Amino acid sequence: MNIMELDGYKAKIEYDPELDQFRGEILGLNGSADFYGKSPSSLRKEFKESLKVYLEVCEEKGISPTKEYSGKFNLRIPPRLHSEIAARASAEEKSINQWVSENLERSVTN
């Protein structure tokens, strides 16, 4: 997946063969905002404009523009994987939560 970032906002970028353009969808919003462009520079320009309009509408309506996350989520994994994670966390003298959190952090920042 291709991600474009602007002012701390991230957008998923895909190619739309029917329109022969790139399509961006801004992620993590309370609503939806997308944009199109034929080149990276035009896509970035449209991202900026789409974000600006979205934020203005949110301000006018008194809506928070981004989703709020609690920091908690449930995850179902195979028992074998759970056992392996528990063993690795224990070997590093960490809780499963701490071990998983650190590994997820590494995976999204690399």
N, C-alpha and C positions, 0 to 999 in steps of 0.2 A: 504494500500500500504506500502511496506517495502522500506525504504530509507537507503542507506549506504553512508557515507560521507568520503572523503579523500582529504586533502589539500584544503578545501573549495569547492570542487566539490561534487555534489550529484548524486547518481545513483539510479534508480528504480530497485528493485530486484524482480524477479518472478521465479517461478519454471516451468521448461519445462519438462513435463512428457515423451515426446517422446525421449528426450536425457538423462533423469534421472539426470539432472543437474540444477543448478540455473543459471539464465541469468540476467546480469546487463546491463542497458542502461544508459550512462552518460547523465544527463539532462542539458539543457541550453547552448548547444554547437552550433556553427555555422554549424556544420556537424554532423555526427553520429559516435558514438563509443560504442561498446558493448563488453561484455566479459562473460565467463562462468566459473563455478567452481562447484565441488561436495560438498564442505564444506564452511562454512563462511571464514575460513582462506585461502583456495585456491581461493575463490572468491575475497577476499581483495587483494591478491597477483596479480591476473589477472587484477583487477581494476587499480592497480598502474601501471602495465605494459601497459595496453591499453591507459591510460591517458598519460603516458610518450610518447608513439609512436604518439598519436594524437597531442600533443603539439609540438613535433619535426617536424611533417609534416606541421603544421600551421606556425611554424617559418620559415621553408624552403620556403614556398609559400608566406610568408608575409601576412598571413591571421590572423585576430583576432580570437582567439579560442572560445570566448563566445559571445552569443547574447547580444546586447545592448537593454535595456528597457528604455522607455521614462518616466515611472512612471505614465502614463495615460492609462486608458482603459474604454471602454463603457460597461455598465452592464444593461441588461434589467431585471426588476423584476416586480412582480405583483403590481398593485396600492395599494393594502391593505398593502403589506410589505413596500412599499415606505412611506406610511402614518405612519406606526408604527416606522420606522427608524427615520423619521422626528420628531415625537413626543419625542422619547427617546433622540435624539440629542439636541432638544430644552430644554428638562428637565435638561440636563447636561450642558446647555449653551455652546454648541459646534455646529459647522457647521456639516451638513450631511457628508461632505468629511472627516472631522477630526474624527467624531464618527465612520464611517465605517473603516477608516484607522486603528484606534486604535483597533477595534474589529478584523479586519483581522490579524493584527500583533499578537494579543493574540492567535488567532486560529492556526497560523503556528508555534508559539514558544512553545506551550504546547504539 
